[in-house]
Amino acid sequence: MDGKPATRKGPDFCSLRYGLALIMHFSNFTMITQRVSLSIAIIAMVNTTQQHALTNASTERPVADALNNSSISIKEFDTEASVYQWSPETQGIIFSSINYGIILTLIPSGYLAGIFGAKKMLGAGLLISSLLTLFTPLAADFGVILVIVVRTVQGMAQGMAWTGQFTIWAKWAPPLERSKLTTIAGSGSAFGSFIILCVGGLISQALGWPFIFYIFGSTGCVCCLLWFTVIYDDPTHHPCISVREKEHIVSSLVQQPSSPRRAVPIKAMVTCLPLWAIFLGFFSHFWLCTIILTYLPTYISTLLHVNIRDSGVLSSLPFIAAASCTILGGQLADFLLSRNLLRLITVRKLFSSLGLLLPSICAVALPFVASSYVITIILLILIPGTSNLCDSGFIINTLDIAPRYASFLMGISRGFGLIAGIISSTATGFLISQDFESGWRNVFFLSAAVNMFGLVFYVTFGQAELQDWAKERTLTRL
């Protein structure tokens, strides 16, 4: 970015590409609410003050245990929703099962989205995820195994949807607007987490925990209609785009490769250190973020001794900070680039450093301030907020070094992140089941160490130049 673009600036926030970012924001909002629904509902689903009837099909505790505790009175929710005996280890497996599904489809869906179009891939994934969300309460009644299966298939559907987004942005986002557009779209995940955690507890208390899944599953079906109606894979084929905006996008991407690729240079990718820097950045980022996203309601409910409604409201606060930091970070990054104040690689490393270092400091401090209600909440708010500064760092770095393969590489990158999520979710469930206080201290210390490893590797090997293996090679035929 040594000079200013020569093309005339197109319309900004009233343009179609920003409308696309808002629709993708809503899609990400919908998918994350469907994913996090279980995190808030499980507080009511496994309420330890409730005892099962012996005929409950989902009971995990042996019959002998139930008989030995027959003196404990059986209480029921006013909503008559079922309650299950799922241990912390079992909950960890359930939480991580959706990540297993996402991993299975991330790489193939990223490649196929570049061939068949991201619109169909993302829309189909969103629809399947929405239908499975509606089915989750029924699956819970049939047993924990079916819940794990449903969550795994739902993860496969969401993997299809997550990855296809970068195929769209490779064709819709001018280089100097990539941070803004992708962070507007990506902030839907943080805003969705805020909404589901804020209202999930209220819905559970008022209507019963199954309605958390019914409401947000239905929202996803509505989003699918909007997606298939408005979204197009390429600005040149959109019937409603203005000539001025189309020319602006096409001219700004004129130096970007756009022809269909014949083969993926796997060998070159495997030996590319800047690419591995992105992969390990994703691994580190997702490790702590998955723990916060999955276990935050449980952590607040147990540590601060609040009910499901207050736990949901408190758990939602960090994600409104995350959504705000995501958008503001994108605006600041593109401002620094458009004014030529910093080089592209400097911006990427700056925001990556802030997004990995600051939440690590907050996580390490948490065990030492557990006695302070206010400080604990402040630190929990800062962790997701500062983490999302990475959205203007290595998260979109594949668009810089290999735009031809952005969707495919995003699939692999998220795969690394989801592997981290699986390990961290399972490890967290195991550690806190041994001892709550020391378990959480070990969880936060380990998370900070993982973040520091990813930060050092990215700062050392990260780049922003287009890689040789990602350049278009023109074939001359005689």
N, C-alpha and C positions, 0 to 999 in steps of 0.2 A: 504494500500500500504506500508506495513512494509518492504517488501523485493523485490528484483528484480525478474521479471518473469523468470522462469526456462527454458522457451522455447527459441529456437534459433530465433533470430530476422529475420523476413522475409524481402523481398525487400520493399523499401519505395516508392519513388515517381514514379517509373516505374512500380509499381504493379497494378494489376487489381482493387484493392479496391480504389486506388487513382483515377483511371480512372472512377470508379463508382461515386466517389465524384465530379469529374468534370462534368459528365453528369447530376448529380443531381443539381449541381451548375447552369447549363444551364436551367434545368427545373424550378428551383426557379427564375432564371432570367426572364424566359418567363412569368411565372405566375404573378410576381410582375409588369412587364411592362403592362400586360393586366389590372391589377387592378388599376394602377396609371395613365393609359392613360387618364382617365376622369379628373383627377386633373389638368393636363396641358391643355387639350382640352377645359375645361369648361370656361377658360378665354376668348376664342374666341366664344364659344357657347352662352355665356350670356353677350357678350360685351354690356355694358350699353349705348354706343353711337349709337347702332343700334336700329331701330324701326321695329316692325313687320308689315307685311301686315295683314289686319284684318282677312284674311282667313287662317292664319297659324294655323295648327291644334294643335300645342304645346304651343300656347300663354297662359300665365297664367294671364296676366293683363286684367281687364275688358275692354269691347269695349268702354265704356264711357271715360276711361282714355286715350285710343288711340286717340279718337276724340278730346278730350280737348288739346292734345299735337300735333295736326295736323300741327302746324306751324314749328315743328322740321323737318328738312330735313331727308329723308330716304337715308342712305348710305348702300352700299353693299360691301362685301368682293370681292376682285378680283377673288377669287376661287368660288364665288357664293354659299358658304356653308350657311346653315340655321343658324339663330340666335334666341335664345329662351329667354323668359322673366321668368326666374326662380329666385325667391327671395333667400336670404341667408338661410332662414329656409328650403326652398325646396331643395336647394343644400345640406344642411346638411343631409336631409333624403335620398337623392340619394346616397351620399357618404357612409352613414352607412348601406344602404340596402344590400350591398355585405357581410357585417359582419353578418347580420341576416341569410343569406343563409349558410355561413360557419358554424355557430353555429348549424344549423339543422342537419348537416352531420358529424360533428367532432367526436362525441362520437360513433355513430353506425359505421362509416367508420373505426375508429380506431380499434374497436372490430372485424369487418369483415375482415380487412386487415390482422389481425393475424391469421385468419382461412383460407381465400381463397387466400391470397398472395397479397403483396403490389404492385407488378408489374402491375397487371390488374387494381387495384383500382386507383393507381396514374396515370397510362396511360390514363384510361378512363376519369378521372377528368380533366386532361390537355387537352384532345381532345375536350371535351364539352366546357370548358372555352374558348378555341381558336375559336371555331365556333360561340359562343355567342359574342365574341369580334368583329368578322366580321359583326355581325348583329346589333351592337349597333347604328351606324349612322341611319339606317333605323328605328330602334325602336324610336329614338328621334323625327323623323318626325311624328310618329303616336301619340306621346304624352308622358308626363312625367310618367304617370302610367305604360306604357309599359317599359320604361327605368328602373323603379324601379323593375318591375317583372324580366326583363332580368338580372339586376345586382344581384338580389336575387338568381336566378337559377345559375348564374355564381359563386356566392359565395358557393352554395352547391357543385358545381363541384370542386372548389378549396379546399374546406374542405376535400373532398375525397383525393385530391392529397397531401395536407400538412401533413396529419396525417400518411399516409402510410410510410413515410420516416423512421420513427423511428422503424418500424417493420423490415425494411431492415438493419438498422444499428445495431439492436440487434443481427443480425446474421453475419454481415460483419465486424464490428469494434472491434478490440482487445482493451481491457480496457485501455491500455496506449496510444492508438491512437484515442480515442473517441473525444477528444476536437479538434484535428487537422482535422479529417475527417468530423465531423459535422459542423465545422466552415468553411471549404472549401466549403461544399455544401450550408450552410446557407448564405454565403457571396454573393451568386448569387442574393439574394433579394436586398441587398444594392447596388450591381453593376447594377442590373436591374433598380433600382430607379434612379441611376445616369444617365444611358443611356437614359431612357425615358424622364426624365426632361431636359436633355441636348439637345437632338435632337428633342423632341416633338414640341417645339416652332418653330424650323426651318422648320419642316415638315408642321406645320400649316400655316406658312407664305408662304411657297413655293408651297404647293399642296392643302392646305385646311385641316381643322381639321379632317374630316372623314378619311383621309389617315393615321392618327395616329393609328386608330383602324384596318384599313386594313393591314398595314405593320406588326404590332405586333401580330395580329391574325394569319396571314400567318406564321410568325416565329414559333408560337406555334404548328401549324400543322406539320412543318418540325421536330420540337423537338419530337413530338409523334412518328414519324417513327424511329428516333434514339433510343428512349426509349424502344420501343417494340422489337427492334432488338438486343440491347446490354445488357439490364438489366435482371438479374435473381434474384429471391428471396433469394436463398441460395448458398453460394460459393461451396458447395459440388456437385451442379448440373450444374455449369457453364462449358461449353465445352472448354473454352479458358484459364482457370486458371491453373497456374503451380502447380505441386505437392508440391513444397516447400512452396508456399504461402498458399495453401489450408491447409497444415499441421500446418503452423504457426497460421492461424486464428482459426482452430478447436481446437488446443491445448490450445490456450490462452483463449478460451471460455469454456473449459472443465468443469469448476466449475459453469458455468452459466446454469440455467435451460433451457431446450430446448424442452421438451415434450409438446404435446398439453395440454392446460389447460381445465379442465372440468367445472370450475365455476369461476366467478369473485368474490373475497371476498369484496363485496360492504361495508358491515358493518365495516370491519377492515379498509378499506380505509377512510370511513367517520370519524372515530375516530383517524386517524393518523395525528398528528400535523406536522411532517416533510413534509407530503404530502400537507397539507394546506399551509405550508410555501411556497412551490413551486407554488401553485395556486395563492396565493396573490402576489407573485413575478411577475408572468405573468400579473396579473391584473394591477399592478403598471407600469410595463415596457410598456405594450401596450397602456396605457392611453396617455402618452406623445408622444410615437412613432407614434400613429395613427394621432394625431393632426399635427405633423410635416409632415408626409407623405402625408396627405390629403390637408392641408391648406397652406403648405409652398409656392407654386407658387402664391396663392392669397395674402398671407401676404407680400411677397416681391413685387409683382406688385403694391399693394395698398400703402404700407408704403414707398417704395423706388421710386415709380412712374416710373417704367420701362415698356417697351413693352413686349409682350408675348415671343419674342425670347430671350431677355436678362433675363426675369424672369425665363424662363426654364433653361438657362445656370447657373444662380446663384443658382437656386433651386437644381441643380444636384450636386453641389460641396459637400454638407454635406454627400452625400451617397457614394462618392468615399472614403471619410474619414471613413465612417461606414464599407465599405467592407475591407479596409486596417486594421482597428482595430479588426474586426472579425477574420481575418486570423492570425494576429500577436498575438492576445489574446489567440487563440487556441494553437499556437506554444509555447507561454510562459507558459501556464498552463500545457501542457504535459511535457515541460522541467522541471518545478518544481516538477512534480510527478515522472518522470523517474529518476531524480537525488536524490529522497527522501529528497528534501529540505523542503517541506511542506507536511502536511497530506492532504488527499483528501478533507476532509470537510473544511480545512483552505483555500485551493485553491478555492473551490466553493463559500465560503463566501467572500473571498477577491475580486474576480471578480464581484460578485453580488453587493457588496458594492460600488465598483468603478462605475459600470454600472447604479446604481440608484442615487448615491449622486452627481457625477460630472455633469450630465445633469440637475439635479435640480438646482444646483448653477447657471448654464448658463441660465436656463429659468427664474429664479428670476431676474437675472441681465438685461435681454433683455429690459424690459420697461424703464429702467433708462438710456439706451444708444441708444435710438431710433433715436436721432439726429445725431449719428455717423454712417455713411455708412459702414466703414471698420469694426468697432467693432461689429456691428450688424451681418455682414456676418460671422465674425470669430466665434461668439457665436452660430450662426445657424449651422455652420459646426461642432462645437464641440458637440452639443447635440446628433445627431444620431451616431457620431463616438464613443463617450464615452458610450452611451447606449448599443451599441453592445458588450461591454465587458461582458454583462450578458450571452452571448452565451456560455461562458466557466464557467458560474456559475449555477444558478438554471434552466436555459433553458434545460440543458442536465442532470439535477440531477435525473430525473426518471430512467435513465439508471443505476444509482448507487444504488438506493434504491429498485427498482422493475423492473429489466430488462424483466421479464416474461410478464409484463403488460405495457411495455414502450409505445407501440402504443396507447393502450386504454387510458392511463393516459395522454399522450401527447394530445389526443383529448380533454379531460376534461380541461387540462391546457390552451390550445389555446382557448377553450370555455370561460374561465374566461378572457383571454386577449381580446377576441372579444367583450364580454359584455362591457368591459372597453372602447373598441373602439367605440361601438355604443353610449354609454353614452357621451363620450368625444366629438365625432363628432357632435352629436345633440346639446349638451350644448354649444359647441364653436360657432356653427351657430347662436344659440339664443343670446349668449352674445355679439358677435360682431355686430349683427343686431341692438342692443340697442344703443351702442356707441362704435366706433371702438377702440379708445385708451384705455379707461377704461375697455372695454370688453376684449381686449387682455391681459391687466395686470391681470385681474381676472382669465383668462384662464391659464396663466403661474403660478400664485401663487397657484391655485388649483392643477395643475399638480405636482408641487413640494411637496405639502402636501401629495398627494396620493403616490408619490414615497417614501417619508420618512416613511409612514405607512408600506408599503411593505418591506422596508429595515429592519426596526426594528423587524418586525415579522419573517423575514427569518433568520436574525442573531441570534434571540432568539431560534427558534425552528427547524431550518434547520439541517439535518443530511445527511451522505453519506453512512451509513451502510445498508447492505441488510436487509430489514424488514422481520420479522418473517412470516407475511402473504404472502410474495412474494417468500418464499423458496419452493423448490420442495419437495413434500411429496411422498415417494415411498410406493406404496401399495403392500403388500405381499399376494399372493393368495395361499390357501392350496389346 
